[in-house]
Amino acid sequence: MFCYQCQETLKNKGCTKRGVCGKTATVANYQDFLIWISKGLSEIAVKSGKEDKEVIDRVILNLFTTITNANFDDAQIKNRIIDTIELMNSLREEKTYSDAGAWSSVDFSEIDKKIASHEVSILREENEDLRSLKELITYGLKGMAAYARHAKVLGYEDQEVNKFILRTMADLLEEKSLDELIALTLKTGEMGYKAMATLDGANTKTYGNPEISEVNIGARKNPGILVSGHDLKDFEMLLEQAKDSGVDIYTHSEMLPANYYPKFKKYENFVGNYGNAWWKQREEFESFNGPILMTTNCIVPPKDSYKDKLFTTGAAGYPGCTYIEEDKDGHKDFSKIIELAKSCEPPVEIEKGKIVGGFAHSQVMELADKVIEAVKNGDITKFVVMAGCDGRMTDRNYYEDFAKELPKSTVILTAGCAKYRYNKLNLGDINGIPRVLDAGQCNDSYSLIQIALALVDAFGVESVNDLPIAYNIAWYEQKAVIVLLALLSLGVKNIHLGPSLPAFLSKNVVDVLVENFGIAGITSVEEDMKILKIK
C-alpha cells in the first residue's frame, strides 16, 4: 500500500504497511482500486453522454467511502467495486477508453493482480509534481463529494458541481501539464465553494438557521445513544424514532453543531454533547456505556469493550460492526440501536457545564452592527480564523497554546473539530461578543467566508486580504482540503496551515502555493503571532 492523504501519515511521508488511521493494506489497496474504476466510470459517462443520477450517486458515494477514517470494511468496499464495474459494463459503448474505462472484470483474482502491478496506486504517476497536483485535486473531490452527498440526502444538489466531479475524475485519467493541473486545482476550489453553499442552503432550509445556543456537556441518568460523524439527516431520523423511548440522544465531535439548529430543539430527549474531538472516542465511547451511531467518517478502530455497540451507516463502515442500510426511499430503521440502548447503563459523566456555539453567518449578521462598532473603536483588533480539524499528534497542543496567548482584543472564528482545542477555555467576551465564535461543522467554513465577505462590504475594502483577519488553520483529512482550495479560489492569502504541510504536496507545488498565495506552515506560537501581525 501507499497512502499519504491525511495529516498523520507516517513520518509525513506515507503509510506503506498499515495506515496510521488503522486501515489495513488490503483496505487501502481496494480503496485505490475503487477510486481508479470510479474515474473509469466517469470517463464512460462523459464520453457516452450518460452523466445521469445513477452514475453521479455512485461516484460521489465511492469518493466519500475512501475519505480518511470513513470505511475500514474490505467486504463493503469490494461490494462497491462490484457495483461500480457492473454499472460501467451497462454503460460502455464502442469507444476508446483508458485502462480504467476499459476494465470490465469483477473477478477479484484479476483485480488483485491489477493492484499488485501498482497500476492503480498513487505512485503510478512517476512525475512527483504531476502526482502531487493530481492527488490534491482527487482529495479535493473527496471532500466535495462528502458535502454534495449530505446536501443530496436532504433533497438539494447542484448539477454543475455533480458534472464537475464526473468530468474532473475523467480528466485525471488524461495526460495534463502542470499549468493545466494548477488551473484545475483552483477550479476544484471554486466548485467546492459552490458545494458548501448548496449544503448550507440544504441545512438551513431544512432545519432553520443555527442560533446562539448553550449546549449541555454533562450527562443525565437515562440510557443514551451517542451520534458522531456529520450527517444531519441520519440524526433527524434517529431523534424522531427515539423520541418516546426513554432514551437520551447526545452528539459527539462534529455532530456538536446539531445542537444549534432550531428544528432539533423540539426533541426533549436531545440533551447535549458528550465528549470531545473524534480522536478521543476510544475512551469516551467506552465511558458512554450506550450504543454509538457513526454517520460518516471519523471512526477510530474500536475497543472490544464497545465494538458490539458501534453502528455505522452511509459511507462509514467497520468490520464486525452492524451496518444500517437505507431503503429505496432513503429511510433508515434505527430500532436495533434504540432497543440496545434501553438495556445499557446511563453514560458516565466526564465533565459538567455548558459551551456556547451557533455563530453561523445568519446569526453573526444579526450582530454585525455590534461587531463593526467594536472594530471601529478598537475593542476588536483582529479576527483569527482557527477552523479545521483536530487530531492525535502532540504538536496540536500548539493550537490550544495559541488561543490562550491571543490578545484579549482578538476574536476566534472557528468551524470543524479543531475548536475542541479551545472551545472549553474561559476566554471571555468583548462587549458581549464571545471570543470564540463557533460556526459549526467543517463544511460550515462557508459561514466564515460569508462573514468575511460581509466585513469587506461593511468596511469598504477591496478584498478579504485587506481585513484585520489572520488565518491559522489546522487540517487532518480531505474535507479540510476542499475548504482550503475554496479559500484559495477566492483569493485568500497568507494562510498558515498545520501542524504540518501535507505530505502529498511536492516541493515545487509548495513553492507555487507560497509564491501565489503566501501559504506557510506553523512555527512557534510566539513567532507566528509576529508573522500574522497579532498584537
N, C-alpha and C positions, 0 to 999 in steps of 0.2 A: 504494500500500500504506500501511497504518498498523499498526505493531506496537510495543507497549511492555511485553511480557510478561516481559522479562529485565532484570537489573540493569544491563547495559551498553548499554541502549537509548540512542540518540543524544541527547546533551546532557541525559539524564534526562528527556526529553520524549516521544520516539517516533521510530522509523525510518520514513521516508516514501519513500525511493528504493531502498534496498537495506539489508538487515539488517546491523547491526554483526557479527552471528554469521556472515554470509556468504551468507544465503539471498537469492535474487532476489525482485523484486516479484511475479513470476509464481508462485513457490513460496508466498510469503506469502499471496497472494490466493486460491490454491487451498486452502491450509490453512484460511483463514477460511471458505471455502465448505464445506469438509469438516466443520468444526465446526457450521456452520449447519444443514446437512442431517442431521447426527447428532442435533441437537436435534429436527428434524422426525421422524426415525426413532423417537426416544424418545417423542415425543408420540403417534405412531401406535400404538406398542407399549402405552403406558399406557392410551390410550383404548379400544383393542380388547381389552385384557386378554391380550396376546400378549408378555409380558415374558419371552421364552424365551431359551435358551442362545445361539442364533444372533444375536439382537439384542444381547444383553449383550456377547458377544465382539466384535461388530462395533463397537459404540460405544466400548468400552474400547480397542480397537486404534486407532481413529481419534483418540481423545483423546491416547493415548501418542505417536502418529505426529507430532503437532503440538507436542510439547514442544520447547523450545529446543535446537538442535544435534542433533536426532534424525534428521530426514529432509529432505534437500535435493533429492530427486529428483522433479521435477514429474510424470514419467511414472508413477512409483509412486503418487503422491498422486491423480492422475487415475484410475488403476485403482481406488483405494479409493473415490473418489467414485462411479464406475460401480457397484461392488459395493453400495454403500450405497443408491443410488437404486433399483437392481433389487430389493433386499430391501424397501425402502419400498413399491414398487409391488406386491409379492406379499402385503403385509400390510394395505394400506389398505382401509378399509371405507367405507360411506356415512355418514360423519360429518363434522362441521365441524372443519376444521383451520386452523392458522395457515398463512402463506405457505410456511414451511419444511416443514410436514407435507403440504402440497398439492403440493409440487414433484414432478414426475414425469418431466421430460425428461432424457435422457442425451446430448442434443445440446450439444456444447461451445460452439457459437456462441451458443446461448441461455444457457448457464452464464456465458460471458464477458460477455454483455450484463447479466446479473444482477450480476456482480462490478463492472462499470463503473458501475452505478447506485448503488453504495455501500450497497445494501440489506443486504448480508451482512457489511459491515465492522464493526469495533469501534465506529466513530463513528456507527453507525445510531441509537444511543441518544443523544439530544441532551442530556439532563439529565446533567451531569457526575457528580453524586453517585450517581445510579442506575447509570450506566455503570461507575463505579468499583467498586461492590459486585457488579454482575453479572460483571465481569471477574475480580474477586477470587475469586468462587465458581467461575467457569469454570476458572481456573488451579489452584485447589484440587482440582477434579475431575480435571484432567490429572495432577497428582501422585498422587492417589488411584488413578486408573486404572493408572498405572505399577506401583504396589505390588500392586494386585489382579491384574494380569496376571502378574507374577513369581510370585505365590503359585499362580495357576491352573495354570501350566505344571508345577508340582510336585504338582498334584492337590488343592490346597486353595483354598477360596473361602468367602466369607461372603455368603449370599444377601441379607441385609439391606443390606450395602454395595452389592451389584450393583443392587438395586432402587432404592436411594437415588440412585445415579448416573443411572439412566434417568429417574426421576421429577424429579430436580432439573434435568436437561438440558431436560426438557419444561417445567418450571416457568419456566425462564428465557425462554421464549417469551411468557409472560403478563405482563400489567401487574402490578407489585408496588410496594408502598410502601417507603419507606426502612426503616421498622421491620420489615416482613416480610423484607426482604433482609438486614438485620442479624441477625435470628434465623436465617435460612437459612445465613448465613456461619458462625455458631457451630455449627449442626447439621452443616455440612460438616466442620468441625474434629473434631467428635465421631465422625463416620463415618470420617474419616481415621485417627483413633487406632485404630479397630477394624480398618481395612485394614492398618495397620502391625503390629498384634497378630497378624493372620492370617498375614502374611508372616513374622514372627518365628517363629511356630509351624511354618510350612512349611519354613523353612530349617533350624531346629534338629532337627526330626523327621526330615528327610531327610539332613542332613549332620553332625548332632551339635552339641552346644553349643560355641561358639567357646572356644578355650583360649589362655592366655597363651603367645605364640609369638614367637620370634626369627626375623625374616624377612631373608633374604639380599638385599642390594640391589646386589651385584656381578653379574658375568656369567661364564658358563662358555665353553668352547671349542667346544661343539656348535652347530649351527644351531638357531634358535629360532623360536617363534611367540609374539607378544605379544597378550594379550587385554585389551581395555578395555571400558568400559561397566559394567553391573550384573548381568547375568543369570547366575546360578549354574548353571542347568540347561544352558545352552549350554556353559559352562566344563566341566562334568562330561562332556558328550558328547565334547568335543574331547580332554580328558585320556584318556578311555577309548580313543578311536580312534587316538591318537598314542603310546600307552604303549610300544609295541615298535618305534617308528620311528627311534629315534636322534635325535629332535628334542626339544629342551627347551621347556618351556612357562613363560612369565613372565606376571605380572599387571602392569597399568598403571592408575594413578589409582584410580578407585572399585572396581576389582577386587582391590586390595590385600587386603581382608579375607578373600578366599578362602583366604589362607594360614593363617587361624586355625581353619578347620573340620577336625575330625579325619578325616573321610572322604577329603578331598583329599590328606592327608599320606601316604597309601599309594602314591601315584604317584611313582616315583623320578625321573621326568623333569620334575616340577613343582619348579622350582628357586628361585623367589622373585619379587621385584618389580623391575621395570626402570623407572626414571624417577620422575616426579612427577605433579602435577595435570594435568588434561586440556589446559589451555591451552598447555602446553609441548610438545605432541605433534609439532608440525611439525619441531622439531629432534630430539626423541627417537625418533620413528618412523623418521626418516632414518638416524640412527646405529645403530638396532637391526638394520638390514640385512634381516631376515626379514619374512615376512608378518604383518599385523595383522588381528585379528578384532574388529570393533566390534559388541558385542552389544546396545547400546542407544544412548541419546543421549550427548553429549559429543564429537561429531565437530567438528573444525576443518577447513575446506576444505583438502584435502591438496596437498602439493607434487607436481609431476610426477615427481620422483625416486622416489617410493614409491607413487604413486596406483594403479599396476597391482598392488601388493601389498596394497592395502586391501580387505578383505572386510566386508560388512555382513549383518545378519540381523535378524529380528524387526521391530520398529518403525523400525529405523535404515535409512538409505539415502543413497547419494550417486551422482549421475550418473557413469557411466563406471567405477564400481567393481562388482565381482562381488557379486551378492546370493545368499545361501544360503537356499533355500526349505526349509520343513519338509514332511514327508509327512503323510498323513492321521492317523498315529499320533503326530505331534509329533517324529519323528526327523529329524535333520539330518545330511547327509553332508558331512564336512569334509575328504574325501580330497584335494580340489584344493589346499587350504591346506597340508596336510601334505606333499604332493609338491613344491609350490613351495618350501617351507622347506628341503627337502633340497638344493636347488640354490643356496641362498643362503649368504653368508658368515656366520660367527657374529656376535653382537652386539658392537659396540664398547663396552667397559666405560666407563661415565661416572662411576662412583663405586664405593666399596668400603664394606664394613661390614654392620651389621645394625640393624634397628629393631624395637621391641617393640610388639605390639598384642594384641588378643584379649580386651579387657576388656568384654565384653557382660555383661548383667545376671546371668546364672547364675555367671559367673566372679567378678564383684565380690561377689556374695552369699557366696561362699566366703571372701572376705577381709573380710567385714562386721565381725567382732569386732575385727580389727586396725585397720580404718578408724575404727570408733566409738571405740576406745580413743585413737587419735591425735587425734581431735577433742576428746574429753573432757579430755585432758591438755594441749591447746593446741598440739600439734605441727602439726596441720592447722587453720588458721584460716578457710579459705574454699575452696569448690569454685567453679570458674569454668567455666560451660558455653560452650565455643567451637566448637560444632558448625556444620555448614552447608557452604557452597560456597566454592571458590576461584575466582579469575578473573584477567583480564589487567591490570586497571587498577592503576596505580602506587600509588594510595591504599590498596590492600590490603596494602601493606607495614606498615600500621598494626597488623595482627594479629600479625605476627612481633615487632614492637616491643613490643606489649602483652604478649605471652608472655614476652619477655625481661625486662620490667620488673616482672612479678608477684613479690611477696614469695616467698621460698623456703618459706614455710609454706602456700602455695596449691597446689591440685591442679586441673589442667585436665581436664575431661570433654569428649570430642570424638567426632564421627562425621561422615562425609562428607569430601569432599576439602579442606575448609578446613584439615584437620590438616597438610597439606603445608607450611603456613607455619611450623610449629614442631615437627613430629614428628621432625626430624633434628637439633634443637638438643640440646645437652648440659645438660638442665635438672635432672638428678639425680633423687633419690627422697627420700621421707620415711619413715623406719623400714622401708625395703624396698619401699614402695609407690611406683611410678613417678609422677612429677609430671605426666605426660601419659597419661591412660587412654583409649585408642582403642577405642571400642565397635564400629566398623565403618563400613558404608556410611551414606548419608544416611537410609535407612529405619531404620537401627539407632539413630536418635534415640529410638526406642521403648525401647531399653535404658536410655538416660539417664533417661527418665521413670520406668522401673521402679526404678532406683537411687534416684531422689529420693523416690519413694513409700515405699520400704523405709526410708529415713532418717527420714521422717515418723513411721513406726511406732517406729523404734528410739529416737528422741528424745522421743516422746510429744507432739509439737506438733500444731497443728490443720491446717496445710497446708504445701505446699512453700514458700510465701512466708515461712514462719517459720524456714526452714533457713538456714544460712550458705552460700547458693548465689547467685551472680550470673550473669546471662545476657548474653553479648556475642557475638551470633550474626552470621555472615556469610551472605548469601544471593546466589543467582545466578538460579535458574530455578524451575520450578513445583513440583518435588518439595519444595523448601525452603518454598514457600508452604503446602503442606498440613501440613508439620511445624509451622510457625508457628501455623496455625489449630488444630491439635491441642493445642498448648500453651495457646492462649487458651481453648479449650473446657474445659480442665481447671482454668482459673482462675489460671494462672501470670501473674504481673505483673512489671512493670519490666524487660521485655526490651529490650536495646539491639540495634538492627538496622542493619547497614551493609554496604558502605561508604556507601550512600545508601539513603534510603527509597524504596520502589517508586514509579515514575512513574505507575502506574495507581491510586494512592491519591489521591483528591481531598483538598483542604484540609479539607473538612468531615468526611470519613471519617477522616482522620488525627486530627482533633480528638476524634472519638468514641473512637478507639483509645487516645489519650493519656488522656482523661478516665476511661475504664473499666478500662484495663489498664496504664497508665503506659508505653506503648510510646515509645521515644525513638531518635533517630539517634545516631551516634557523633560525638565532637568530637576532642579530642587524647587521647593516652594518659594524660597526667598528670591532665587534668580528669576523664576517665572513671573513673580509679582512685578519685577522690574521690567522684564521683556513685554509683558502685557499692559504696562503703564497703569498699574493699580496702586493708588496711593491712599 
